Amino acid sequence: MPFTIAEIDASSLSSLLPQVVALEIECFPSLVEPDPAKNASEKRQWLSNATKHKLFVAVDADADGKEDAIVVGFITASYSSICSIVSLGVARHHRRCGIGGSLVSHALSYGVRVYRISFACLHVSVTSPAVSFYENAHHRQHPWHFTTVRTIEGYYADGGHAYRMECDDFGDDLHTETPTPTSASEMVTVLPMSATSPHPIVLSAPHGGTLDPSSIPTRTTGCVCTEPDWNSFELASSIRAAFNDELNGPPALVALNVVRAKIDGNRPEISACECRGEGPGSDAHRLYHAELARACRECVERHGWCLLLDIHGQSHRPAVTEIGYLVTSTQLLQSTLSNDSPNTLAPLLRGSDASLEDLVRGPYSLGGLLERFGEPCTPSPTHPQPVTREALD
């Protein structure tokens, strides 16, 4: 059967949504809820996820228009420095026609072009025939194939186990020249908090972007740093993935995909880019902070509070993790920190017997806990001062 693959935006989704939801339930019967109200909410969930994941569908090529389109397959994927395939489904009577493989190729190709990915991963039930599909795709003339790297017990809500599968070779056919991103949504990555996540955490990565759009001029004024925080986005993604595999669901991650030389996500909008409030750079900066605020707000609504972990990188102190609390280097040279010092831990100090000194450099501080696991860091009980007085003079 001839088919075409299309990226679905919000305007197209409303007309195709019933078919996509029905096809997902056909492919994954365990999703069917005995409670009709929960089944009705499935459509609303798809609408919500469509703003956070990319959705591609395979439709009958003979259809005259959107109204006549027959959805025969779909794939959803999230993108950052990697591609995470969330769900793939093909209608029962249209399988073994190359639709599934073409959908995966399309999703990977999109990631290569827009996000410059070189790695993809997914999770699949250990009993699913899709395991063989992903492992042997190259035998079907697809330029990629996935390898099983480990088993995750109890991954699914019903207690079922899953394989984590990874792919780091897409073949030359998928590696084409990366076009300049044209919208703010392509310059910001938003990976939502899992519905099952019990962790009141939001991750952000403002300085790890690699996109270099010609439509945004290089920064020349203000605090200019052209070097990215190397591997900070990859670190944030790895932290999130660890929660996904081992700790019952990942937290949200919001990242700016544009190089720091053009947009600094940790600066006020007026000095974050040369656009000065107008243009694609300012649009991306506003979207990044809007999505970060939304992720924090949703976390507080669910858990009552939120721990924001803003992930950065540094090259001046190899193999040491630096932890920032808005406490200055000069203040850290003091033998004891005052609770009145500016810091980001004020909510934890309220109503607590702990002092700022305890929270920043005590045995149960974040630095103290990391050191117990063999991770050198500062400030911490072992390394209470990140710099010497001579370095500041």
C-alpha positions in Angstrom: 0.0 0.0 0.0 1.5 3.4 -0.9 1.8 5.8 2.1 3.3 9.1 3.0 4.8 10.3 6.2 4.1 13.7 7.7 5.0 15.7 10.8 1.8 16.6 12.6 1.4 20.0 14.1 -1.4 21.2 16.4 -3.7 22.3 13.6 -3.6 18.9 11.9 -3.7 16.9 15.1 -7.3 17.7 16.0 -8.6 16.1 12.8 -6.4 13.0 13.0 -6.4 12.6 16.8 -9.3 10.0 17.0 -7.5 7.8 14.5 -4.1 8.1 16.3 -5.6 7.3 19.7 -7.6 4.3 18.3 -4.4 3.0 16.6 -2.4 3.2 19.8 -5.0 1.3 21.7 -5.1 -1.3 18.8 -1.3 -1.7 19.1 -1.2 -1.6 22.9 -4.4 -3.1 24.2 -3.1 -2.8 27.8 -3.8 0.9 27.5 -7.5 0.3 27.4 -9.1 1.4 30.7 -12.2 -0.1 32.1 -13.2 3.3 33.3 -14.8 5.2 30.3 -13.7 8.5 31.9 -10.1 7.5 31.8 -10.4 6.4 28.2 -11.9 9.7 27.3 -8.9 11.4 28.9 -6.6 9.6 26.5 -7.3 12.2 23.8 -6.6 15.0 26.1 -3.3 13.3 27.0 -2.4 13.1 23.4 -3.1 16.8 22.9 -0.8 17.5 25.8 2.0 15.3 24.7 1.8 16.6 21.1 3.2 19.9 22.4 6.1 18.1 24.1 7.0 15.3 21.6 7.2 15.2 17.9 4.5 13.1 16.2 4.8 11.7 12.7 2.1 9.7 11.0 2.0 7.4 8.0 -1.2 8.0 6.0 -2.7 6.5 2.9 -1.0 8.2 -0.1 -4.3 8.1 -2.1 -6.2 10.3 0.3 -7.3 13.6 -1.2 -6.8 15.7 1.9 -6.6 15.8 5.7 -10.3 15.0 6.0 -9.9 11.8 4.0 -6.5 10.8 5.4 -6.4 7.2 6.8 -3.7 6.9 9.5 -1.9 3.5 9.2 1.0 4.2 11.5 2.5 6.7 13.9 5.7 7.4 15.9 6.3 9.8 18.7 9.8 10.9 19.8 11.4 13.4 22.1 14.6 15.2 21.1 17.6 16.8 22.8 21.2 15.8 22.1 19.7 12.3 21.6 16.5 10.9 20.2 14.2 9.0 22.6 11.5 7.0 20.7 8.4 7.1 22.9 5.9 5.0 21.0 5.6 3.3 17.6 2.5 1.7 16.1 1.4 0.3 12.8 -2.2 -0.8 11.9 -2.5 -4.6 12.1 -3.5 -5.0 8.4 -0.7 -2.8 7.1 2.3 -4.5 8.8 5.2 -5.9 6.9 4.9 -3.2 4.3 7.9 -1.1 5.5 5.8 1.4 7.4 7.3 0.9 10.8 10.9 1.1 9.5 10.1 4.2 7.5 8.6 5.9 10.5 11.7 5.2 12.6 14.0 6.4 9.7 11.9 9.6 9.4 12.1 10.3 13.2 15.9 9.7 13.2 16.5 11.8 10.1 14.5 14.7 11.7 16.7 14.4 14.8 19.9 14.5 12.7 18.8 17.5 10.7 17.3 19.6 13.5 19.2 18.5 16.6 22.3 16.9 15.2 21.8 13.8 17.2 24.1 10.8 16.9 22.4 8.6 19.4 18.9 7.2 20.0 17.3 5.0 22.6 14.0 3.3 23.4 12.4 0.9 25.8 10.4 -2.2 24.6 8.7 -5.1 26.4 10.9 -8.2 26.6 8.0 -10.2 25.2 7.3 -7.9 22.2 8.0 -9.0 18.7 9.3 -5.4 18.1 12.6 -6.5 19.7 13.5 -8.4 16.6 12.2 -5.6 14.4 14.6 -3.1 16.0 17.6 -5.5 16.1 17.3 -6.7 12.5 16.2 -3.5 10.7 19.5 -3.3 8.7 18.6 -6.6 7.1 15.5 -4.9 5.7 17.6 -2.2 4.0 17.2 0.4 6.8 20.5 2.2 7.6 20.1 1.8 11.4 19.6 -0.9 14.0 19.2 -1.0 17.7 21.1 -3.1 20.2 19.8 -4.4 23.6 22.0 -3.0 26.4 20.2 -4.1 29.5 17.0 -5.4 31.1 14.9 -3.1 33.4 12.7 -5.1 35.7 9.3 -3.8 36.6 9.5 -1.0 34.0 5.8 -1.1 33.1 2.9 -0.4 35.4 1.7 -4.0 35.3 5.2 -5.2 36.5 6.4 -6.2 33.0 10.1 -6.0 32.2 11.6 -3.9 29.4 14.8 -3.9 27.3 16.6 -0.7 26.9 17.8 -0.5 23.3 20.3 1.9 21.8 21.5 3.0 18.4 24.6 5.1 17.7 25.0 4.4 13.9 22.3 5.7 11.7 24.2 5.1 8.4 25.3 7.8 5.9 21.8 8.1 4.4 20.4 9.9 7.4 23.3 12.4 7.8 22.4 15.4 5.7 23.2 19.0 6.1 21.6 20.6 9.1 19.2 23.4 8.1 18.9 26.6 10.1 16.1 26.3 12.7 13.3 28.7 11.9 11.2 28.6 15.0 11.7 29.1 18.7 10.3 25.6 19.4 13.3 24.1 17.5 15.7 26.1 19.7 14.3 24.8 23.0 14.0 21.2 24.2 11.2 20.4 26.7 11.1 16.9 28.1 8.1 16.7 30.6 8.0 15.2 34.0 6.8 11.6 33.9 3.2 11.0 35.1 4.7 8.4 37.5 7.6 10.4 38.7 7.7 10.8 42.5 10.6 13.3 42.4 10.1 17.0 42.9 12.9 17.9 40.6 13.3 20.0 37.4 16.5 20.0 35.3 17.6 22.9 33.2 20.6 23.2 30.8 20.9 26.8 29.4 24.5 26.7 28.1 24.9 23.3 26.3 23.3 24.1 23.0 24.9 23.3 19.6 22.6 24.9 17.1 24.1 28.0 15.4 21.4 29.7 13.4 22.4 32.4 11.0 19.3 34.4 11.8 20.7 35.2 15.3 23.8 37.4 15.5 26.7 36.6 17.7 26.7 38.4 21.1 29.2 41.3 21.3 28.1 43.2 24.4 27.4 42.5 28.0 29.0 39.4 29.7 30.1 37.6 26.6 31.3 34.0 26.8 31.5 32.2 23.5 32.6 28.8 25.0 29.7 26.4 25.7 29.4 24.5 29.0 30.8 21.4 27.4 28.7 18.2 27.9 26.3 20.0 30.3 23.3 19.1 28.1 24.5 15.5 27.9 25.0 15.4 31.7 21.4 16.7 32.2 20.1 14.2 29.8 22.0 11.4 31.5 20.7 12.4 34.9 17.1 12.4 33.6 17.7 9.0 32.0 18.9 7.6 35.3 15.7 8.5 36.9 13.8 6.9 34.1 15.5 3.6 34.3 16.0 3.1 38.1 13.8 5.6 40.0 10.2 5.2 38.7 10.1 8.0 36.2 12.1 11.0 35.0 11.8 14.6 36.1 11.3 17.4 33.6 14.2 18.8 31.6 14.2 22.2 29.8 17.2 23.1 27.6 18.3 25.8 25.3 19.6 24.3 22.1 21.3 27.4 20.7 25.1 28.0 21.2 25.9 30.3 24.2 27.7 32.7 21.9 24.3 33.7 20.5 21.9 33.3 23.4 22.8 33.1 27.1 19.8 31.6 28.9 21.0 32.7 32.3 21.0 36.4 31.4 18.1 38.9 31.4 16.4 39.0 28.0 17.7 42.5 27.2 21.4 41.3 27.5 20.9 37.6 26.6 21.3 38.2 22.8 21.8 40.9 20.3 18.1 40.9 19.3 17.4 43.2 22.3 13.8 42.0 22.8 12.8 41.4 19.2 13.7 38.7 16.8 14.3 34.9 16.9 16.9 35.1 19.7 14.6 36.9 22.0 11.7 34.5 21.0 13.8 31.5 21.9 14.9 33.1 25.2 11.3 33.9 26.2 10.2 30.4 25.3 13.0 28.8 27.3 12.1 30.7 30.4 8.3 30.2 29.9 8.8 26.4 29.6 11.1 26.4 32.6 8.6 28.3 34.7 5.8 26.0 33.6 7.8 22.9 34.5 8.6 24.3 38.0 4.9 25.3 38.5 3.7 21.8 37.5 6.2 20.3 39.9 5.0 22.4 42.8 1.4 21.7 42.0 2.1 17.9 42.1 4.6 17.7 44.9 4.2 20.9 46.9 7.8 22.0 46.2 10.4 21.9 43.5 14.2 21.4 43.4 15.6 23.2 40.3 19.0 21.7 39.3 20.6 24.1 36.8 23.3 22.1 35.0 26.5 23.8 33.9 30.0 22.9 32.9 33.5 24.2 33.7 37.0 23.6 32.4 39.1 25.3 35.0 38.9 22.6 37.7 39.1 19.1 36.0 37.2 16.2 37.6 35.6 18.3 40.3 31.9 19.2 40.6 31.1 22.7 41.6 27.9 23.4 43.4 26.4 26.9 43.4 23.9 28.3 45.9 24.4 32.1 45.0 26.9 32.1 47.9 29.9 34.1 46.7 33.5 32.9 46.7 34.3 35.7 49.2 31.6 34.4 51.6 32.9 30.9 51.2 36.3 32.0 52.4 34.7 32.6 55.8 35.0 29.9 58.4 31.2 29.9 59.0 28.5 31.1 56.7 25.8 33.5 58.0 22.2 32.6 57.5 21.7 36.2 56.3 24.0 35.6 53.3 22.2 35.7 49.9 21.5 32.1 48.8 19.0 29.8 47.1 18.4 27.6 50.2 16.2 30.1 52.1 13.0 27.8 51.8 14.9 25.0 53.5 16.2 27.3 56.2 12.7 28.4 57.2 11.3 26.4 60.0 14.5 24.3 60.2 17.2 23.9 62.9 19.8 23.6 60.1 22.1 26.5 59.4 23.3 27.7 56.0 26.7 26.3 56.9 25.1 22.9 57.5 23.3 23.0 54.1 26.3 24.2 52.1 29.3 22.4 53.7 27.9 20.1 56.4 28.1 16.3 56.3 24.5 16.1 54.9 24.9 18.9 52.4 24.7 18.0 48.7 28.5 18.2 48.5 28.8 15.9 51.5 26.4 13.4 50.0 28.3 13.4 46.6 31.6 12.9 48.4 30.2 9.8 50.1 29.7 8.3 46.6 33.3 9.2 45.6 32.5 12.3 43.6 35.0 15.2 44.4 33.1 18.4 44.7 33.1 21.9 46.3 31.9 23.3 48.6 31.8 20.3 50.7 33.2 19.1 54.1 36.4 18.1 52.5 36.7 21.1 50.1 34.9 23.9 51.9 36.4 26.7 49.8 36.4 26.6 46.0 39.1 29.2 45.7 41.9 30.7 47.8 42.1 34.2 49.0 45.2 34.8 46.8 43.1 33.8 43.7 40.6 36.6 44.4 43.2 39.3 45.1 
